Amino acid sequence: MKKNKINMPMSTAGLIRYFDESEERIKIKPEHVIIFSIILLVVELFLKFMG
């Protein structure tokens, strides 16, 4: 017996994935952003209480 198989189009048919094609010039890890934010906060608090 032959099964009736329905061919559906691919879910991404015709769509371009831009994040795969473009290269980022600057790559920053999320950990670096958090560390920079904490350092900036400490510097601001230091300047507020000392200056």
mmCIF entry with sequence, helices, sheets and N, C-alpha, C, O atoms, coordinates in Angstrom:
data_MODEL
# 
_entry.id   MODEL 
# 
_entity.id                         1 
_entity.type                       polymer 
_entity.pdbx_number_of_molecules   1 
# 
_entity_poly.entity_id                      1 
_entity_poly.type                           'polypeptide(L)' 
_entity_poly.nstd_linkage                   no 
_entity_poly.nstd_monomer                   no 
_entity_poly.pdbx_seq_one_letter_code       MKKNKINMPMSTAGLIRYFDESEERIKIKPEHVIIFSIILLVVELFLKFMG 
_entity_poly.pdbx_seq_one_letter_code_can   MKKNKINMPMSTAGLIRYFDESEERIKIKPEHVIIFSIILLVVELFLKFMG 
_entity_poly.pdbx_strand_id                 A 
# 
loop_
_entity_poly_seq.entity_id 
_entity_poly_seq.num 
_entity_poly_seq.mon_id 
_entity_poly_seq.hetero 
1 1  MET n 
1 2  LYS n 
1 3  LYS n 
1 4  ASN n 
1 5  LYS n 
1 6  ILE n 
1 7  ASN n 
1 8  MET n 
1 9  PRO n 
1 10 MET n 
1 11 SER n 
1 12 THR n 
1 13 ALA n 
1 14 GLY n 
1 15 LEU n 
1 16 ILE n 
1 17 ARG n 
1 18 TYR n 
1 19 PHE n 
1 20 ASP n 
1 21 GLU n 
1 22 SER n 
1 23 GLU n 
1 24 GLU n 
1 25 ARG n 
1 26 ILE n 
1 27 LYS n 
1 28 ILE n 
1 29 LYS n 
1 30 PRO n 
1 31 GLU n 
1 32 HIS n 
1 33 VAL n 
1 34 ILE n 
1 35 ILE n 
1 36 PHE n 
1 37 SER n 
1 38 ILE n 
1 39 ILE n 
1 40 LEU n 
1 41 LEU n 
1 42 VAL n 
1 43 VAL n 
1 44 GLU n 
1 45 LEU n 
1 46 PHE n 
1 47 LEU n 
1 48 LYS n 
1 49 PHE n 
1 50 MET n 
1 51 GLY n 
# 
_struct_asym.id          A 
_struct_asym.entity_id   1 
# 
loop_
_struct_conf.conf_type_id 
_struct_conf.id 
_struct_conf.pdbx_PDB_helix_id 
_struct_conf.beg_label_comp_id 
_struct_conf.beg_label_asym_id 
_struct_conf.beg_label_seq_id 
_struct_conf.pdbx_beg_PDB_ins_code 
_struct_conf.end_label_comp_id 
_struct_conf.end_label_asym_id 
_struct_conf.end_label_seq_id 
_struct_conf.pdbx_end_PDB_ins_code 
_struct_conf.beg_auth_comp_id 
_struct_conf.beg_auth_asym_id 
_struct_conf.beg_auth_seq_id 
_struct_conf.end_auth_comp_id 
_struct_conf.end_auth_asym_id 
_struct_conf.end_auth_seq_id 
_struct_conf.pdbx_PDB_helix_class 
_struct_conf.details 
_struct_conf.pdbx_PDB_helix_length 
HELX_P HELX_P1 AA1 TYR A 18 ? GLU A 21 ? TYR A 18 GLU A 21 1 ? 4  
HELX_P HELX_P2 AA2 PRO A 30 ? MET A 50 ? PRO A 30 MET A 50 1 ? 21 
# 
_struct_conf_type.id          HELX_P 
_struct_conf_type.criteria    ? 
_struct_conf_type.reference   ? 
# 
loop_
_atom_site.group_PDB 
_atom_site.id 
_atom_site.type_symbol 
_atom_site.label_atom_id 
_atom_site.label_alt_id 
_atom_site.label_comp_id 
_atom_site.label_asym_id 
_atom_site.label_entity_id 
_atom_site.label_seq_id 
_atom_site.pdbx_PDB_ins_code 
_atom_site.Cartn_x 
_atom_site.Cartn_y 
_atom_site.Cartn_z 
_atom_site.occupancy 
_atom_site.B_iso_or_equiv 
_atom_site.pdbx_formal_charge 
_atom_site.auth_seq_id 
_atom_site.auth_comp_id 
_atom_site.auth_asym_id 
_atom_site.auth_atom_id 
_atom_site.pdbx_PDB_model_num 
ATOM 1   N N  . MET A 1 1  ? 0.826  -1.194 0.000  1.00 0.00 ? 1  MET A N  1 
ATOM 2   C CA . MET A 1 1  ? 0.000  0.000  0.000  1.00 0.00 ? 1  MET A CA 1 
ATOM 3   C C  . MET A 1 1  ? 0.869  1.256  0.000  1.00 0.00 ? 1  MET A C  1 
ATOM 4   O O  . MET A 1 1  ? 1.906  1.313  0.660  1.00 0.00 ? 1  MET A O  1 
ATOM 5   N N  . LYS A 1 2  ? 0.441  2.212  -0.721 1.00 0.00 ? 2  LYS A N  1 
ATOM 6   C CA . LYS A 1 2  ? 1.149  3.479  -0.776 1.00 0.00 ? 2  LYS A CA 1 
ATOM 7   C C  . LYS A 1 2  ? 0.539  4.439  0.245  1.00 0.00 ? 2  LYS A C  1 
ATOM 8   O O  . LYS A 1 2  ? -0.678 4.608  0.321  1.00 0.00 ? 2  LYS A O  1 
ATOM 9   N N  . LYS A 1 3  ? 1.417  5.055  1.018  1.00 0.00 ? 3  LYS A N  1 
ATOM 10  C CA . LYS A 1 3  ? 0.936  6.032  2.001  1.00 0.00 ? 3  LYS A CA 1 
ATOM 11  C C  . LYS A 1 3  ? 0.779  7.387  1.318  1.00 0.00 ? 3  LYS A C  1 
ATOM 12  O O  . LYS A 1 3  ? 1.621  7.789  0.515  1.00 0.00 ? 3  LYS A O  1 
ATOM 13  N N  . ASN A 1 4  ? -0.282 8.069  1.636  1.00 0.00 ? 4  ASN A N  1 
ATOM 14  C CA . ASN A 1 4  ? -0.486 9.416  1.109  1.00 0.00 ? 4  ASN A CA 1 
ATOM 15  C C  . ASN A 1 4  ? 0.311  10.388 1.963  1.00 0.00 ? 4  ASN A C  1 
ATOM 16  O O  . ASN A 1 4  ? -0.093 10.744 3.070  1.00 0.00 ? 4  ASN A O  1 
ATOM 17  N N  . LYS A 1 5  ? 1.433  10.804 1.437  1.00 0.00 ? 5  LYS A N  1 
ATOM 18  C CA . LYS A 1 5  ? 2.306  11.714 2.169  1.00 0.00 ? 5  LYS A CA 1 
ATOM 19  C C  . LYS A 1 5  ? 2.115  13.124 1.626  1.00 0.00 ? 5  LYS A C  1 
ATOM 20  O O  . LYS A 1 5  ? 2.195  13.349 0.418  1.00 0.00 ? 5  LYS A O  1 
ATOM 21  N N  . ILE A 1 6  ? 1.866  14.054 2.507  1.00 0.00 ? 6  ILE A N  1 
ATOM 22  C CA . ILE A 1 6  ? 1.657  15.441 2.113  1.00 0.00 ? 6  ILE A CA 1 
ATOM 23  C C  . ILE A 1 6  ? 2.970  16.180 2.304  1.00 0.00 ? 6  ILE A C  1 
ATOM 24  O O  . ILE A 1 6  ? 3.532  16.175 3.399  1.00 0.00 ? 6  ILE A O  1 
ATOM 25  N N  . ASN A 1 7  ? 3.458  16.809 1.258  1.00 0.00 ? 7  ASN A N  1 
ATOM 26  C CA . ASN A 1 7  ? 4.686  17.595 1.341  1.00 0.00 ? 7  ASN A CA 1 
ATOM 27  C C  . ASN A 1 7  ? 4.329  19.037 1.678  1.00 0.00 ? 7  ASN A C  1 
ATOM 28  O O  . ASN A 1 7  ? 3.646  19.723 0.918  1.00 0.00 ? 7  ASN A O  1 
ATOM 29  N N  . MET A 1 8  ? 4.805  19.474 2.828  1.00 0.00 ? 8  MET A N  1 
ATOM 30  C CA . MET A 1 8  ? 4.575  20.851 3.263  1.00 0.00 ? 8  MET A CA 1 
ATOM 31  C C  . MET A 1 8  ? 5.832  21.668 2.973  1.00 0.00 ? 8  MET A C  1 
ATOM 32  O O  . MET A 1 8  ? 6.938  21.128 2.997  1.00 0.00 ? 8  MET A O  1 
ATOM 33  N N  . PRO A 1 9  ? 5.673  22.956 2.702  1.00 0.00 ? 9  PRO A N  1 
ATOM 34  C CA . PRO A 1 9  ? 6.856  23.793 2.482  1.00 0.00 ? 9  PRO A CA 1 
ATOM 35  C C  . PRO A 1 9  ? 7.656  23.935 3.779  1.00 0.00 ? 9  PRO A C  1 
ATOM 36  O O  . PRO A 1 9  ? 7.119  23.811 4.879  1.00 0.00 ? 9  PRO A O  1 
ATOM 37  N N  . MET A 1 10 ? 8.934  24.195 3.617  1.00 0.00 ? 10 MET A N  1 
ATOM 38  C CA . MET A 1 10 ? 9.785  24.386 4.791  1.00 0.00 ? 10 MET A CA 1 
ATOM 39  C C  . MET A 1 10 ? 9.332  25.627 5.552  1.00 0.00 ? 10 MET A C  1 
ATOM 40  O O  . MET A 1 10 ? 8.803  26.568 4.961  1.00 0.00 ? 10 MET A O  1 
ATOM 41  N N  . SER A 1 11 ? 9.539  25.622 6.834  1.00 0.00 ? 11 SER A N  1 
ATOM 42  C CA . SER A 1 11 ? 9.078  26.749 7.646  1.00 0.00 ? 11 SER A CA 1 
ATOM 43  C C  . SER A 1 11 ? 9.864  28.021 7.359  1.00 0.00 ? 11 SER A C  1 
ATOM 44  O O  . SER A 1 11 ? 9.346  29.119 7.561  1.00 0.00 ? 11 SER A O  1 
ATOM 45  N N  . THR A 1 12 ? 11.093 27.898 6.895  1.00 0.00 ? 12 THR A N  1 
ATOM 46  C CA . THR A 1 12 ? 11.898 29.084 6.606  1.00 0.00 ? 12 THR A CA 1 
ATOM 47  C C  . THR A 1 12 ? 12.111 29.270 5.110  1.00 0.00 ? 12 THR A C  1 
ATOM 48  O O  . THR A 1 12 ? 13.090 29.893 4.698  1.00 0.00 ? 12 THR A O  1 
ATOM 49  N N  . ALA A 1 13 ? 11.236 28.754 4.321  1.00 0.00 ? 13 ALA A N  1 
ATOM 50  C CA . ALA A 1 13 ? 11.402 28.844 2.875  1.00 0.00 ? 13 ALA A CA 1 
ATOM 51  C C  . ALA A 1 13 ? 11.362 30.297 2.418  1.00 0.00 ? 13 ALA A C  1 
ATOM 52  O O  . ALA A 1 13 ? 10.387 31.008 2.664  1.00 0.00 ? 13 ALA A O  1 
ATOM 53  N N  . GLY A 1 14 ? 12.417 30.726 1.760  1.00 0.00 ? 14 GLY A N  1 
ATOM 54  C CA . GLY A 1 14 ? 12.471 32.073 1.212  1.00 0.00 ? 14 GLY A CA 1 
ATOM 55  C C  . GLY A 1 14 ? 12.922 33.139 2.184  1.00 0.00 ? 14 GLY A C  1 
ATOM 56  O O  . GLY A 1 14 ? 13.062 34.299 1.799  1.00 0.00 ? 14 GLY A O  1 
ATOM 57  N N  . LEU A 1 15 ? 13.153 32.781 3.429  1.00 0.00 ? 15 LEU A N  1 
ATOM 58  C CA . LEU A 1 15 ? 13.590 33.767 4.410  1.00 0.00 ? 15 LEU A CA 1 
ATOM 59  C C  . LEU A 1 15 ? 15.111 33.750 4.519  1.00 0.00 ? 15 LEU A C  1 
ATOM 60  O O  . LEU A 1 15 ? 15.745 32.699 4.423  1.00 0.00 ? 15 LEU A O  1 
ATOM 61  N N  . ILE A 1 16 ? 15.673 34.917 4.718  1.00 0.00 ? 16 ILE A N  1 
ATOM 62  C CA . ILE A 1 16 ? 17.123 35.039 4.851  1.00 0.00 ? 16 ILE A CA 1 
ATOM 63  C C  . ILE A 1 16 ? 17.453 35.205 6.327  1.00 0.00 ? 16 ILE A C  1 
ATOM 64  O O  . ILE A 1 16 ? 16.817 35.984 7.038  1.00 0.00 ? 16 ILE A O  1 
ATOM 65  N N  . ARG A 1 17 ? 18.435 34.477 6.762  1.00 0.00 ? 17 ARG A N  1 
ATOM 66  C CA . ARG A 1 17 ? 18.865 34.583 8.156  1.00 0.00 ? 17 ARG A CA 1 
ATOM 67  C C  . ARG A 1 17 ? 20.047 35.549 8.197  1.00 0.00 ? 17 ARG A C  1 
ATOM 68  O O  . ARG A 1 17 ? 21.182 35.150 7.938  1.00 0.00 ? 17 ARG A O  1 
ATOM 69  N N  . TYR A 1 18 ? 19.791 36.803 8.518  1.00 0.00 ? 18 TYR A N  1 
ATOM 70  C CA . TYR A 1 18 ? 20.824 37.829 8.458  1.00 0.00 ? 18 TYR A CA 1 
ATOM 71  C C  . TYR A 1 18 ? 21.903 37.624 9.509  1.00 0.00 ? 18 TYR A C  1 
ATOM 72  O O  . TYR A 1 18 ? 23.063 37.964 9.278  1.00 0.00 ? 18 TYR A O  1 
ATOM 73  N N  . PHE A 1 19 ? 21.537 37.073 10.659 1.00 0.00 ? 19 PHE A N  1 
ATOM 74  C CA . PHE A 1 19 ? 22.538 36.910 11.701 1.00 0.00 ? 19 PHE A CA 1 
ATOM 75  C C  . PHE A 1 19 ? 23.574 35.852 11.333 1.00 0.00 ? 19 PHE A C  1 
ATOM 76  O O  . PHE A 1 19 ? 24.657 35.833 11.918 1.00 0.00 ? 19 PHE A O  1 
ATOM 77  N N  . ASP A 1 20 ? 23.276 34.986 10.398 1.00 0.00 ? 20 ASP A N  1 
ATOM 78  C CA . ASP A 1 20 ? 24.255 34.006 9.940  1.00 0.00 ? 20 ASP A CA 1 
ATOM 79  C C  . ASP A 1 20 ? 25.189 34.595 8.890  1.00 0.00 ? 20 ASP A C  1 
ATOM 80  O O  . ASP A 1 20 ? 26.332 34.156 8.764  1.00 0.00 ? 20 ASP A O  1 
ATOM 81  N N  . GLU A 1 21 ? 24.724 35.567 8.147  1.00 0.00 ? 21 GLU A N  1 
ATOM 82  C CA . GLU A 1 21 ? 25.497 36.097 7.038  1.00 0.00 ? 21 GLU A CA 1 
ATOM 83  C C  . GLU A 1 21 ? 26.412 37.247 7.430  1.00 0.00 ? 21 GLU A C  1 
ATOM 84  O O  . GLU A 1 21 ? 27.476 37.408 6.833  1.00 0.00 ? 21 GLU A O  1 
ATOM 85  N N  . SER A 1 22 ? 26.033 38.036 8.399  1.00 0.00 ? 22 SER A N  1 
ATOM 86  C CA . SER A 1 22 ? 26.836 39.201 8.741  1.00 0.00 ? 22 SER A CA 1 
ATOM 87  C C  . SER A 1 22 ? 27.801 38.869 9.874  1.00 0.00 ? 22 SER A C  1 
ATOM 88  O O  . SER A 1 22 ? 27.468 38.143 10.811 1.00 0.00 ? 22 SER A O  1 
ATOM 89  N N  . GLU A 1 23 ? 29.002 39.420 9.758  1.00 0.00 ? 23 GLU A N  1 
ATOM 90  C CA . GLU A 1 23 ? 29.988 39.251 10.816 1.00 0.00 ? 23 GLU A CA 1 
ATOM 91  C C  . GLU A 1 23 ? 29.996 40.496 11.678 1.00 0.00 ? 23 GLU A C  1 
ATOM 92  O O  . GLU A 1 23 ? 29.928 41.618 11.176 1.00 0.00 ? 23 GLU A O  1 
ATOM 93  N N  . GLU A 1 24 ? 30.079 40.286 12.968 1.00 0.00 ? 24 GLU A N  1 
ATOM 94  C CA . GLU A 1 24 ? 30.158 41.411 13.879 1.00 0.00 ? 24 GLU A CA 1 
ATOM 95  C C  . GLU A 1 24 ? 31.618 41.824 14.001 1.00 0.00 ? 24 GLU A C  1 
ATOM 96  O O  . GLU A 1 24 ? 32.509 40.978 14.081 1.00 0.00 ? 24 GLU A O  1 
ATOM 97  N N  . ARG A 1 25 ? 31.851 43.112 14.014 1.00 0.00 ? 25 ARG A N  1 
ATOM 98  C CA . ARG A 1 25 ? 33.225 43.593 14.153 1.00 0.00 ? 25 ARG A CA 1 
ATOM 99  C C  . ARG A 1 25 ? 33.673 43.537 15.600 1.00 0.00 ? 25 ARG A C  1 
ATOM 100 O O  . ARG A 1 25 ? 34.811 43.169 15.889 1.00 0.00 ? 25 ARG A O  1 
ATOM 101 N N  . ILE A 1 26 ? 32.783 43.900 16.506 1.00 0.00 ? 26 ILE A N  1 
ATOM 102 C CA . ILE A 1 26 ? 33.102 43.885 17.932 1.00 0.00 ? 26 ILE A CA 1 
ATOM 103 C C  . ILE A 1 26 ? 32.232 42.830 18.590 1.00 0.00 ? 26 ILE A C  1 
ATOM 104 O O  . ILE A 1 26 ? 31.004 42.885 18.521 1.00 0.00 ? 26 ILE A O  1 
ATOM 105 N N  . LYS A 1 27 ? 32.879 41.879 19.222 1.00 0.00 ? 27 LYS A N  1 
ATOM 106 C CA . LYS A 1 27 ? 32.138 40.837 19.923 1.00 0.00 ? 27 LYS A CA 1 
ATOM 107 C C  . LYS A 1 27 ? 32.354 41.030 21.420 1.00 0.00 ? 27 LYS A C  1 
ATOM 108 O O  . LYS A 1 27 ? 33.479 40.937 21.910 1.00 0.00 ? 27 LYS A O  1 
ATOM 109 N N  . ILE A 1 28 ? 31.271 41.298 22.137 1.00 0.00 ? 28 ILE A N  1 
ATOM 110 C CA . ILE A 1 28 ? 31.330 41.523 23.575 1.00 0.00 ? 28 ILE A CA 1 
ATOM 111 C C  . ILE A 1 28 ? 30.495 40.457 24.250 1.00 0.00 ? 28 ILE A C  1 
ATOM 112 O O  . ILE A 1 28 ? 29.327 40.257 23.917 1.00 0.00 ? 28 ILE A O  1 
ATOM 113 N N  . LYS A 1 29 ? 31.106 39.779 25.199 1.00 0.00 ? 29 LYS A N  1 
ATOM 114 C CA . LYS A 1 29 ? 30.388 38.750 25.941 1.00 0.00 ? 29 LYS A CA 1 
ATOM 115 C C  . LYS A 1 29 ? 29.481 39.414 26.971 1.00 0.00 ? 29 LYS A C  1 
ATOM 116 O O  . LYS A 1 29 ? 29.796 40.502 27.454 1.00 0.00 ? 29 LYS A O  1 
ATOM 117 N N  . PRO A 1 30 ? 28.377 38.789 27.309 1.00 0.00 ? 30 PRO A N  1 
ATOM 118 C CA . PRO A 1 30 ? 27.484 39.356 28.330 1.00 0.00 ? 30 PRO A CA 1 
ATOM 119 C C  . PRO A 1 30 ? 28.176 39.528 29.682 1.00 0.00 ? 30 PRO A C  1 
ATOM 120 O O  . PRO A 1 30 ? 27.852 40.449 30.432 1.00 0.00 ? 30 PRO A O  1 
ATOM 121 N N  . GLU A 1 31 ? 29.123 38.649 29.993 1.00 0.00 ? 31 GLU A N  1 
ATOM 122 C CA . GLU A 1 31 ? 29.852 38.767 31.252 1.00 0.00 ? 31 GLU A CA 1 
ATOM 123 C C  . GLU A 1 31 ? 30.648 40.064 31.308 1.00 0.00 ? 31 GLU A C  1 
ATOM 124 O O  . GLU A 1 31 ? 30.747 40.690 32.363 1.00 0.00 ? 31 GLU A O  1 
ATOM 125 N N  . HIS A 1 32 ? 31.214 40.468 30.175 1.00 0.00 ? 32 HIS A N  1 
ATOM 126 C CA . HIS A 1 32 ? 31.986 41.707 30.137 1.00 0.00 ? 32 HIS A CA 1 
ATOM 127 C C  . HIS A 1 32 ? 31.092 42.923 30.358 1.00 0.00 ? 32 HIS A C  1 
ATOM 128 O O  . HIS A 1 32 ? 31.502 43.885 31.006 1.00 0.00 ? 32 HIS A O  1 
ATOM 129 N N  . VAL A 1 33 ? 29.899 42.885 29.833 1.00 0.00 ? 33 VAL A N  1 
ATOM 130 C CA . VAL A 1 33 ? 28.960 44.000 30.022 1.00 0.00 ? 33 VAL A CA 1 
ATOM 131 C C  . VAL A 1 33 ? 28.580 44.114 31.494 1.00 0.00 ? 33 VAL A C  1 
ATOM 132 O O  . VAL A 1 33 ? 28.509 45.221 32.029 1.00 0.00 ? 33 VAL A O  1 
ATOM 133 N N  . ILE A 1 34 ? 28.336 42.993 32.148 1.00 0.00 ? 34 ILE A N  1 
ATOM 134 C CA . ILE A 1 34 ? 27.970 43.006 33.567 1.00 0.00 ? 34 ILE A CA 1 
ATOM 135 C C  . ILE A 1 34 ? 29.132 43.520 34.405 1.00 0.00 ? 34 ILE A C  1 
ATOM 136 O O  . ILE A 1 34 ? 28.932 44.349 35.293 1.00 0.00 ? 34 ILE A O  1 
ATOM 137 N N  . ILE A 1 35 ? 30.345 43.040 34.137 1.00 0.00 ? 35 ILE A N  1 
ATOM 138 C CA . ILE A 1 35 ? 31.520 43.490 34.890 1.00 0.00 ? 35 ILE A CA 1 
ATOM 139 C C  . ILE A 1 35 ? 31.746 44.981 34.688 1.00 0.00 ? 35 ILE A C  1 
ATOM 140 O O  . ILE A 1 35 ? 32.021 45.696 35.651 1.00 0.00 ? 35 ILE A O  1 
ATOM 141 N N  . PHE A 1 36 ? 31.635 45.462 33.455 1.00 0.00 ? 36 PHE A N  1 
ATOM 142 C CA . PHE A 1 36 ? 31.808 46.889 33.184 1.00 0.00 ? 36 PHE A CA 1 
ATOM 143 C C  . PHE A 1 36 ? 30.757 47.715 33.920 1.00 0.00 ? 36 PHE A C  1 
ATOM 144 O O  . PHE A 1 36 ? 31.070 48.783 34.445 1.00 0.00 ? 36 PHE A O  1 
ATOM 145 N N  . SER A 1 37 ? 29.518 47.235 33.965 1.00 0.00 ? 37 SER A N  1 
ATOM 146 C CA . SER A 1 37 ? 28.447 47.957 34.660 1.00 0.00 ? 37 SER A CA 1 
ATOM 147 C C  . SER A 1 37 ? 28.721 48.034 36.153 1.00 0.00 ? 37 SER A C  1 
ATOM 148 O O  . SER A 1 37 ? 28.493 49.072 36.774 1.00 0.00 ? 37 SER A O  1 
ATOM 149 N N  . ILE A 1 38 ? 29.210 46.944 36.735 1.00 0.00 ? 38 ILE A N  1 
ATOM 150 C CA . ILE A 1 38 ? 29.519 46.940 38.169 1.00 0.00 ? 38 ILE A CA 1 
ATOM 151 C C  . ILE A 1 38 ? 30.674 47.888 38.471 1.00 0.00 ? 38 ILE A C  1 
ATOM 152 O O  . ILE A 1 38 ? 30.626 48.628 39.453 1.00 0.00 ? 38 ILE A O  1 
ATOM 153 N N  . ILE A 1 39 ? 31.707 47.871 37.637 1.00 0.00 ? 39 ILE A N  1 
ATOM 154 C CA . ILE A 1 39 ? 32.840 48.785 37.835 1.00 0.00 ? 39 ILE A CA 1 
ATOM 155 C C  . ILE A 1 39 ? 32.381 50.230 37.716 1.00 0.00 ? 39 ILE A C  1 
ATOM 156 O O  . ILE A 1 39 ? 32.787 51.072 38.517 1.00 0.00 ? 39 ILE A O  1 
ATOM 157 N N  . LEU A 1 40 ? 31.552 50.531 36.743 1.00 0.00 ? 40 LEU A N  1 
ATOM 158 C CA . LEU A 1 40 ? 31.036 51.887 36.570 1.00 0.00 ? 40 LEU A CA 1 
ATOM 159 C C  . LEU A 1 40 ? 30.210 52.315 37.777 1.00 0.00 ? 40 LEU A C  1 
ATOM 160 O O  . LEU A 1 40 ? 30.306 53.462 38.214 1.00 0.00 ? 40 LEU A O  1 
ATOM 161 N N  . LEU A 1 41 ? 29.408 51.417 38.316 1.00 0.00 ? 41 LEU A N  1 
ATOM 162 C CA . LEU A 1 41 ? 28.603 51.712 39.500 1.00 0.00 ? 41 LEU A CA 1 
ATOM 163 C C  . LEU A 1 41 ? 29.493 52.008 40.699 1.00 0.00 ? 41 LEU A C  1 
ATOM 164 O O  . LEU A 1 41 ? 29.228 52.951 41.445 1.00 0.00 ? 41 LEU A O  1 
ATOM 165 N N  . VAL A 1 42 ? 30.537 51.223 40.893 1.00 0.00 ? 42 VAL A N  1 
ATOM 166 C CA . VAL A 1 42 ? 31.456 51.436 42.018 1.00 0.00 ? 42 VAL A CA 1 
ATOM 167 C C  . VAL A 1 42 ? 32.166 52.779 41.876 1.00 0.00 ? 42 VAL A C  1 
ATOM 168 O O  . VAL A 1 42 ? 32.306 53.506 42.860 1.00 0.00 ? 42 VAL A O  1 
ATOM 169 N N  . VAL A 1 43 ? 32.610 53.116 40.678 1.00 0.00 ? 43 VAL A N  1 
ATOM 170 C CA . VAL A 1 43 ? 33.279 54.403 40.448 1.00 0.00 ? 43 VAL A CA 1 
ATOM 171 C C  . VAL A 1 43 ? 32.320 55.557 40.723 1.00 0.00 ? 43 VAL A C  1 
ATOM 172 O O  . VAL A 1 43 ? 32.710 56.542 41.349 1.00 0.00 ? 43 VAL A O  1 
ATOM 173 N N  . GLU A 1 44 ? 31.086 55.454 40.273 1.00 0.00 ? 44 GLU A N  1 
ATOM 174 C CA . GLU A 1 44 ? 30.107 56.515 40.520 1.00 0.00 ? 44 GLU A CA 1 
ATOM 175 C C  . GLU A 1 44 ? 29.819 56.674 42.008 1.00 0.00 ? 44 GLU A C  1 
ATOM 176 O O  . GLU A 1 44 ? 29.730 57.796 42.506 1.00 0.00 ? 44 GLU A O  1 
ATOM 177 N N  . LEU A 1 45 ? 29.673 55.566 42.718 1.00 0.00 ? 45 LEU A N  1 
ATOM 178 C CA . LEU A 1 45 ? 29.440 55.650 44.164 1.00 0.00 ? 45 LEU A CA 1 
ATOM 179 C C  . LEU A 1 45 ? 30.645 56.248 44.877 1.00 0.00 ? 45 LEU A C  1 
ATOM 180 O O  . LEU A 1 45 ? 30.478 57.047 45.798 1.00 0.00 ? 45 LEU A O  1 
ATOM 181 N N  . PHE A 1 46 ? 31.843 55.881 44.472 1.00 0.00 ? 46 PHE A N  1 
ATOM 182 C CA . PHE A 1 46 ? 33.057 56.445 45.063 1.00 0.00 ? 46 PHE A CA 1 
ATOM 183 C C  . PHE A 1 46 ? 33.108 57.952 44.845 1.00 0.00 ? 46 PHE A C  1 
ATOM 184 O O  . PHE A 1 46 ? 33.395 58.703 45.777 1.00 0.00 ? 46 PHE A O  1 
ATOM 185 N N  . LEU A 1 47 ? 32.832 58.398 43.629 1.00 0.00 ? 47 LEU A N  1 
ATOM 186 C CA . LEU A 1 47 ? 32.862 59.830 43.337 1.00 0.00 ? 47 LEU A CA 1 
ATOM 187 C C  . LEU A 1 47 ? 31.760 60.581 44.077 1.00 0.00 ? 47 LEU A C  1 
ATOM 188 O O  . LEU A 1 47 ? 31.955 61.732 44.468 1.00 0.00 ? 47 LEU A O  1 
ATOM 189 N N  . LYS A 1 48 ? 30.622 59.955 44.272 1.00 0.00 ? 48 LYS A N  1 
ATOM 190 C CA . LYS A 1 48 ? 29.519 60.614 44.976 1.00 0.00 ? 48 LYS A CA 1 
ATOM 191 C C  . LYS A 1 48 ? 29.868 60.840 46.440 1.00 0.00 ? 48 LYS A C  1 
ATOM 192 O O  . LYS A 1 48 ? 29.596 61.913 46.979 1.00 0.00 ? 48 LYS A O  1 
ATOM 193 N N  . PHE A 1 49 ? 30.463 59.855 47.086 1.00 0.00 ? 49 PHE A N  1 
ATOM 194 C CA . PHE A 1 49 ? 30.754 59.973 48.514 1.00 0.00 ? 49 PHE A CA 1 
ATOM 195 C C  . PHE A 1 49 ? 32.066 60.694 48.792 1.00 0.00 ? 49 PHE A C  1 
ATOM 196 O O  . PHE A 1 49 ? 32.242 61.210 49.896 1.00 0.00 ? 49 PHE A O  1 
ATOM 197 N N  . MET A 1 50 ? 32.982 60.752 47.853 1.00 0.00 ? 50 MET A N  1 
ATOM 198 C CA . MET A 1 50 ? 34.268 61.408 48.071 1.00 0.00 ? 50 MET A CA 1 
ATOM 199 C C  . MET A 1 50 ? 34.323 62.816 47.475 1.00 0.00 ? 50 MET A C  1 
ATOM 200 O O  . MET A 1 50 ? 35.158 63.623 47.884 1.00 0.00 ? 50 MET A O  1 
ATOM 201 N N  . GLY A 1 51 ? 33.482 63.107 46.556 1.00 0.00 ? 51 GLY A N  1 
ATOM 202 C CA . GLY A 1 51 ? 33.618 64.393 45.891 1.00 0.00 ? 51 GLY A CA 1 
ATOM 203 C C  . GLY A 1 51 ? 32.447 65.220 46.163 1.00 0.00 ? 51 GLY A C  1 
ATOM 204 O O  . GLY A 1 51 ? 32.367 66.353 45.688 1.00 0.00 ? 51 GLY A O  1 
# 
